[in-house]
Amino acid sequence: MLFLIILILTIASGYFLPWWAAAIIAFLAALYWGKTSGLTFGLGFLAVFIAWIILALVKSIPNNNRLATRVSQLFHLPNWILLLIITALIGGLVGGMAALSGVLVKKALQKS
């Protein structure tokens, strides 16, 4: 449930909100539906990781990956796929940390 909510909302918001909206979505979803810390981090990471890959491919495939190829050359990467994976890893870490923060805030509020 948490995975699907973060995934769908991150993909939907990727078209009209800034990149950091994924962190807010993961935080709020984990605050409401999160249960355990480790599982919530993994679900947040995986959901944003997959969402950012989907969003990057949707924007990159129509132009035959020209911009992605040029940016990967700028960073001395062998191909654009490695750039895609690095980008998704950064997004996944943002989503995982935000989801972990959400579940930890939920636990802290329940104790008081």
For each residue, the residues with C-beta under 8 A, 3 or more apart:
1: 4 5 33
2: 5 6 29 30 33 34 40 43 44 47 99
3: 6 7 43 46 47
4: 1 7 8 47
5: 1 2 8 9 29 33
6: 2 3 9 10 22 25 26 29 43 44 47 48 51 95 99
7: 3 4 10 11 47 48 50 51
8: 4 5 11 12
9: 5 6 12 13 25 29
10: 6 7 13 14 21 22 25 26 47 48 51 52 95
11: 7 8 14 51 54 55
12: 8 9 15
13: 9 10 16 17 21 22 25
14: 10 11 17 21 22 51 52 55
15: 12 55
16: 13
17: 13 14 21
18: 21
19: 22 91
20: 23 24 94
21: 10 13 14 17 18 24 25
22: 6 10 13 14 19 25 26 48 51 52 91 94 95 98
23: 20 26 27 94 95 97 98
24: 20 21 27 28 98
25: 6 9 10 13 21 22 28 29 98
26: 6 10 22 23 29 30 44 47 48 94 95 96 98 99 102
27: 23 24 30 31 98 99 101 102 105
28: 24 25 31 32 102
29: 2 5 6 9 25 26 32 33 34 44 99 102
30: 2 26 27 33 34 40 44 98 99 100 101 102 103 106
31: 27 28 34 102 103 105 106
32: 28 29 106
33: 1 2 5 29 30
34: 2 29 30 31 40 99 102 103 106
35: 39 40 103
36: 39 40 103
37: 40 41 100 103 104 107
38: 41 42
39: 35 36 42 43
40: 2 30 34 35 36 37 43 44 99 100 102 103
41: 37 38 44 45 96 97 99 100
42: 38 39 45 46 96
43: 2 3 6 39 40 46 47 99
44: 2 6 26 29 30 40 41 47 48 95 96 97 98 99 100
45: 41 42 48 49 92 93 95 96 99
46: 3 42 43 49 50 92
47: 2 3 4 6 7 10 26 43 44 50 51 95
48: 6 7 10 22 26 44 45 51 52 91 92 94 95 96
49: 45 46 52 53 88 89 91 92 95
50: 7 46 47 53 54 88
51: 6 7 10 11 14 22 47 48 54 55 91 95
52: 10 14 22 48 49 55 56 87 88 91 92
53: 49 50 56 57 84 88
54: 11 50 51 57 58
55: 11 14 15 51 52 58 59
56: 52 53 59 60 68 84 87 88
57: 53 54 60 61 84
58: 54 55 61 62
59: 55 56 62
60: 56 57 63 65 67 68 80 84
61: 57 58 64 65
62: 58 59
63: 60 66 67
64: 61
65: 60 61 68 69 80
66: 63 69 70
67: 60 63 70 71
68: 56 60 65 71 72 80 83 84
69: 65 66 72 73 79 80
70: 66 67 73 74
71: 67 68 74 75 80 83
72: 68 69 75 77 78 79 80 82 83
73: 69 70 76 77
74: 70 71
75: 71 72 83
76: 73
77: 72 73 80 82 83 86
78: 72 82
79: 69 72 82 83
80: 60 65 68 69 71 72 77 83 84
81: 84 85
82: 72 77 78 79 85 86
83: 68 71 72 75 77 79 80 86 87
84: 53 56 57 60 68 80 81 87 88
85: 81 82 88 89
86: 77 82 83 89 90
87: 52 56 83 84 90 91
88: 49 50 52 53 56 84 85 91 92
89: 49 85 86 92 93
90: 86 87 93 94
91: 19 22 48 49 51 52 87 88 94 95
92: 45 46 48 49 52 88 89 95 96
93: 45 89 90 96 97
94: 20 22 23 26 48 90 91 97 98
95: 6 10 22 23 26 44 45 47 48 49 51 91 92 98 99
96: 26 41 42 44 45 48 92 93 99 100
97: 23 41 44 93 94 100 101
98: 22 23 24 25 26 27 30 44 94 95 101 102
99: 2 6 26 27 29 30 34 40 41 43 44 45 95 96 102 103
100: 30 37 40 41 44 96 97 103 104
101: 27 30 97 98 104 105
102: 26 27 28 29 30 31 34 40 98 99 105 106
103: 30 31 34 35 36 37 40 99 100 106 107
104: 37 100 101 107 108
105: 27 31 101 102 108 109
106: 30 31 32 34 102 103 109 110
107: 37 103 104 110 111
108: 104 105 111 112
109: 105 106 112
110: 106 107
111: 107 108
112: 108 109
